[in-house]
Structure formats: structure tokens, C-alpha cells
Amino acid sequence: MDNNKLKLAEERFYSRFEALNSEILQEFGKTISKFEGLSVSEAHRLAQQMKNGREIDKIMEDLEKASQLSRKDLEELLEIAAEENIEFANVYYEAKGMDKVSYKDSKQFQDIVKSVEKTTQGVFANLSSTTAIRLLKDNGEGYLKGIREAYEDVIDRCVLAVATGQTNYQKAMYDTIKQLSNSGVKKVYYENEGKKPYARRLDSSVRQNILEGVRQVNIEVQEQVGKEFGADGVEVSHHVNCAPDHIHIDGQQFSKKKFEKINNNLTRPVASMNCRHFVFSIVLGVSSPLYTKKQLEEDRKNNEKGFEYEGKHYTLYEGEQLQRKIELAVRQQKDLQIIAKASNDKDTIYKAQSNITQLTQKYKELSKISGLPTKMDRMRVVGYQRVNVNKLK
């Protein structure tokens, strides 16, 4: 069900919001660099000019533009997912002597896409007013501020650093630079009435929502085609290095009734909470499993056999989780380098690039020992470019 067309459509979303995150961090970094070396009076004048300037307006405009483009692209992405599911199901329509179906001729499938689209596009709605930066108070308590308010907060911090007479401005602002890079641009959610809003990184939120949208289309289209060709069972997809809580259903066929009972008793139902499985409709006794019992057993044994790393045994599933942690750490360090470069903080650039090198080496070592494939694209950050610190002015 997974093809290059769908992956390319998904990549367009991810790249857009990765680039937006880098753009905003760079603008904050440039802001910090402009106050270095100023007198107190000069800093106050610059602060007023910047708060009334166009820089933050452009950021807000770019957020709104990304919102509009993404809502427009979302329908195309979900349509691709629906078309793939229908193409897969046409084998069963033919086996039943029924005519093939197509997405463009089916109002039912189009309605499914529109329904899922309406739910999924919430993450893209009003980005200029639902995004924030997480900063810290002096006591270490975190708080969220909208992009415009966070921009003004950072300007005030710059003025304060100048006013306190710090001989090394970059050291005075280092903590703010780290806070900005650790936060990144966040999507704020207000769905729990009466409770404080919570936030997740915007690029992560986009990735998660897109995956959930595609999964939901998969589920609903499969349910619909199953009704039409008379499915009485389901097959759960198989993937290597399955999580322990789903190993007993991975690659298995069930009657619809039995699967519903199993799935309802799972803490993490199939196709939710980062589950990589999906379910497709079948006719029991007619549909041969995509994977033999021997293949499934070999994959399970390989997963359990795992590998030894730094004096500890890991399953391959656990090894993949380690990979994801390192990938995230690398992206955070690249964010730090981006904002440090924009603020001309050479020490932080050097530290971030050294950390990136060490983390990347650890990632390659882990992948080599475990035999797990590397996914270097997961460490990519749009806007990151390594620099020679010694050549910076």
C-alpha cells in the first residue's frame, strides 16, 4: 500500500514545516546578534524599532501561508492513500465477479476522504495564532508564548543583558539560545476545556497528524470495501521488529468479530499511538496470508535475538527506539547550531557541531552493531549547514 507517490506527498509537508522552524529560529538568532556591543540607550532604541518592524510580520505571514498551502495539499495526500487501498481491494472485487471500483467514480470513498480531511486539517488551522515558543522563567518553570510575544520577550532579554553590563554578551544570552533551540516552534492545543493548553513541536505534530490521517483513510476505506465484497475477516499487516504489545497479532488473520475483541483490549489499538500496523479486509479461507508462518517466526526470532550494545542486550525493536532518540538529539543540536550561527555565537556553534559529530558516530556504530538500517533523512534539518568556525568573522 506504500508507494513513492504517497511518500513524496508526505515529504512535501515535512520539508515545509522543517524549513519554517529553521526560518523562525534564524530570525530569533539574528535578533540576538544585533544587540551585541550596543550601549544601553542604543539597545532601547533598537528594541523599539524591532518591535515595530517588519521582521516578525513576515514570520506571521509565512506561518499563515504554510497553513493555507498545507490545507490545500492535504486532500491530495489523503486521496492518494484512498486510491492505493482501492487498488489493493480490486483483487477481491474481481475474485467475487464484481466490477472494479475507482476513487473518482465513488462518492462513498470521496466522502471518507473529506471527513478525515476535516479532522486532520485542524493542525494547520490558524497557525499564526496557535503556534508558540516555550521559554523558561528564572526559577526554571516553563511557559508558552505566541511567536510574536516570544519575539518581543527575546528582545527584552537582549536589552536586559546589555543593561546589566555583561562583558560577554553571548554568554549572557547562551541560556536563551538553548531554550529557543530546545523548544523549536510548537503547535498549541486547547482541546481540554478547563485545563492548561499543551504543546508539541510543530513539525512533529504535522508528521503525527498526517500519519494518523492516512491511517484513518486506510481503516475506513478498508471497512467500506470489505462490506462491498463481503469480507468476513481481517489481516493485520506485518513489519519486522514489532513492538512487544503487538507481536501476537502481527501478520495474523482473524475473523472480524475476534479481531474487534482483541483490538478493544489492547492498550494501544492498531493504527493508533505510533503503531505501524494497518488492517485490511479479507475473505477467510480464500485470502492467503501475505506472509507464511515460517517467515513471521523467523522475523520474531531475529527481533528477540537482537544485539549487545554498551554491555546491554537489546531487541531489534529496542534498537530502533535508540535510533529514534539519537535522531531527535541530532536534530535538536542542528537547531541549536542554526540559531547560534544566526546570533554569531561561535562557542555554541562549535559545541553543537561537535555534538552532532559524536551523535552521528554513535548512530552509525549502533546501526552497524545491530544490523539495523540507517535513516539519515530523519536527522535532516532544513537550513542546517556545517561551517568552519575559525573562518567566521
N, C-alpha and C positions, 0 to 999 in steps of 0.2 A: 504494500500500500504506500510505501515511502518512495518517492522518486525525486529526481533532480529539480523538477519544476516546483514542487512543494518546498523543497529546501531553499531554492533561490528566492522564492516569495517570502519565506520566513526570514532569510538573511537580510532582506531589504529593511525589515522592521528593526532588527537588532542593530544593524550598522547605523541607522538613522539616530537611534537613541544613545548609542555609544558615542557618536560624534557630538551630539547635543550635550552630553555630560562633560566631555572634554572641552568643548567651547566655553561652557559656563565656568569650569574650573580655571581655564586660562584667563578669562576675564577677571576673576577674583584675584588671580596671581598678579596680573598686570596692575590692578588697583593697588595692591600691597607695594609693588616696586616703585610706584610714582611718589610715595611719601618719604622714601629713604633720603636722608640728607637734608630735609627741609627744616626750617625754623618753625616754631610753634605757630606764629602768625601765618606763615606760608601754608602750613598744614591745614589750618582752619579755613583759609580761603579756597584751597584745593578741594577740601571736603564739601564745601557748599556748592562748588562748581560741578563736582562729580555727582552729587545727589540730584542736581537739576539737569544733568547731562543726558546724552543720547545712548550711552553705553548700555545701561540697564534696560532702556526702552527696546533696544534691538534684541536683547536676550528674551524679553517677554514676547516680542513679535515672533521670534524663532520658535519659541515654545508653542505658540498658537498655530503657526504654520505646520509644525510637526503633528499637532493634534488633528488638523484638517486633513493632511495627506494620509495619515495612518488610518483614519476612519474610512477614507475613500478606498485604501488598499485592502482593508480587512475583508470586504466582501469577496474580492478576487481570491484571496488566500483560502477562505472557507469553501468557496465554490470548487477550488482545485481538490480539496480534501473530499468533498461530496462526490465529485466525478470519479475519483480513484476508488472509493468504496462501491459505487455503482458498477464500475467496470469489473471489479472483482466479483460482484454478485451476479453478473450476467451469465457466468458459467452455470449457476444453479437455475436461472430462468430457462436457459437452453435445455438443461437436463430435464426440466419439467415440461418441455414442449411449449414454453411460453415465449412471447416476443421479448427481445432485448429492450431495455429501458435506457433513457438518456436524461441527463440533468436538465438540459434546456427545454425538454418537452414535458417535464413533470412539475406541476405546481406544488405537489406534496413535498418534494425534495427542496424546491426553492423556498418554500415556507420554513422548512427546517433551518436552512442557512440564515434566513432573515431573523428567525427567532434567536439563534445562537449569536448572530452578529450583534443584535440589540443588547444582549447580556455582556458580551465580550468587550464591546467598544467603550464601556464605562471607564476603562483605564486611560483612554485617550481624551476623554471629555474635559474641556476647560483646564488644560494643563497649566496655563499661566496662573490660575488661581488654586490649583490643587497640587502644586509641587513645592518642595521646601528643602532647606539645608538644616542639618542637625548640628548645633553648636553646644558648647559646654559653658556653664557658669563657673565662677571661681572655685566653688565647692565641688566641682566635678559633675554636677547634675546636668543632664542633657535637656535641651529644649529645641523645639522646631520653630523655624521662622520661614515665612514665604521668601521666594527668591529675592524680590525687591527689598524686603525688610532685612534679610540676611546680608545683602549687598551694603545697605546703609550701616548695619551693625559692624561689618568688617571695616568700613571707612572710619567709624568711631573708634575702633580698636587701634587703627593706624594713627589717628590723631593722639590718642592716649599714649601710645608707645613713644611718639615724638615728644609729647609734653612731659613725660617722666624723665627725660634726659638720658635715655639709654644710649650708651656709646656704641652698641652694636644693635642696630635696628632689626636685622634679620633674626638674631637670637630672640629678641623680644616678640617677634611675630611667628616664630617657628611653631609654637603650640597652635596658633590659629590655622597655619598652613596644614598641619597634621589633621586638625579637626575637619577642615574642608575636604581633604582627600579621603579621610575615613568615612565621611558622610556620603559624598557624592550627591547628585541630585536625587531627591526622594519623592515618591508618589505618596500623598497623604490620603488616608481613608477615614471617612466619617460614618461608616455604616453602623456602628454600635451606638445607638441612641443613649444618651446619658453617661457615656463613657468617654475617656480621653481618646482623641484620634490616634491612630498608629500609622507608621510609615515604613515603606520598603524602598530600596533603591529603584529608581525609575526603570533603568534598563532591565533589572531582574524582574520587576513587576510586568513589564511588557512581555518578556520571554515566557513567564509563567502563564499569563493570560492568553497569549497566543497558543501555547501548548494545550491549555485547558479548552480553548475554543475548538481547536482541531479535534481533540479527543471527544468533545461533546457532539460534534458533527459525525464523527465515526460511530459513536454509540447510537445516535438517533437514526442515522441512515441505515445502519445495520438492523436496527429493530424494525424499520419500515420494510426493507427488502425481505426480511425474514417472514413478516406477515404475508407479503405478496406471494412468495414462492413456497410457503407452508413449512418454514423451519420449525423443528421441534427440539433443537439443541443449539449449543454454542461451542465454539473452540476459543480458548484463551491463547493469544499469541505467545511465542517463545522467544526469549532472548538469553544470551549467555550471562553468567554472573548475576543470577537472580537474587533479589533480597530474600532473607530467611522467611519473612512472613508470607511470601507468595510462592515459595518453592513447590508447595503441594498442588498448586493449580497451574503452574507454568506449562504451557504447551498441551494442556489436557482438554478433552471433550467432556461435556456434561449435558444432561437434559436441562431444559430451560428452568424447570422447577428446582432441580438440585442446585444449579449454579446460583439462582436467586437466593436460596437459603444460605449457601456458603458465603456469598459476597456480602450479604447483610450482616454476617457475623464477623467480618474482617474489620479490624481497627482501621485499616487503610484500604477502603474498597478499590477495586480495579479501576484504573484510569483516573485516579484522584491522588492528590498529595504526592506528586512527583513519580507516581507509578508509571512505568514504561510499557505496561501491557495494554492491549486493547482486545475487545471481544468481537467476533464476527459470527453471524448466523450460519447454521449448517443443518443438514438433514441427517439425523443419526442413522448409522448403518449404511449410509450411501456415501457420505463425505469421508474420505480417508484423511487421517491426521496429516498435517504438513510435515511433522517430524516423527520418526519412529521412536519406540520406547528405548531402543539402544542409543540413538542419538541424544535423547533427553538425559539418559542416565550418564552417558559419558560427559556431558556438559556439567551435570551436577557434581560428579566426582572431581572434575577439574577445578570447579569452584571451591569445593571443600579442601582439596589438596593445597591450593593456594601457594604461599611462598613465605620465606623467612626474611624479615627486614628489620635491621637495627635490634636484633635479639628477640623479636616477637613474631609469632605466626599470624598471618592474615589470610582470610579467604580472598578470592579474586574480587568479590563484591566489596569487601572492606578496603581492598587496594584501590578500587575505583573511587571510593569515598575519600581516600587520602589524596588521590589525584585532584579531585574537585577542590579540596581545601587548599592545595598548593596553587592551583589555577586562580582561585579567588585572591590568595595572598599576592600573587604576581600582578594581577590587575590593580589591586589596591596600591602597590608600590609604583606602578606605572602612572596612576592618577596622581600620586604624590610627586613624582618627577615632573609631570606636566605643569602642576601648579607652582612647583619650586622653580622650574625653568622660566615660567612667566613672571615670577617675582624676583628673578635673578639671585636666588639663594643657592650659591654654589655648593655649600656644605651638604645641604639636603639633597641636591641633585646627585652628588657623589654617593651619599649613603643609599639613596633609593636605587641607583643603578647597580651598586654593589649587592644590595639585597636581591635585586632581580636576577643577577648572575648566579648567586648562591642558590636561590629557589629554583631556577631553571635547571641547574646542575642536579639538584636533589630530585627534581621531577624526572629527568632523563634516567638517573640512576634507579629510582623506584620503578620506572616503566621497564627498564632493561631487566632488572632482577625478577619482576613479577611476570614479564611477558605481555603485559597489558599494552594496547596501542596508545601512542601519544596523541593528544588532541591539542596541538599547539594553537589552533584557532581560538580555543577557549581562553587563552592568555592574551589574546589580541586586545589592544585598546586603541581605538581610532584617535589619532592625534599624537600618539607616543612616538618619539624618535630619539634614540640614544645620542648623546652629544659628548664631545671631548671637553671636559670641564676646564682643562688648562687653557683652552683656546677661547673661552668665554671672556668677554670684557667685564 
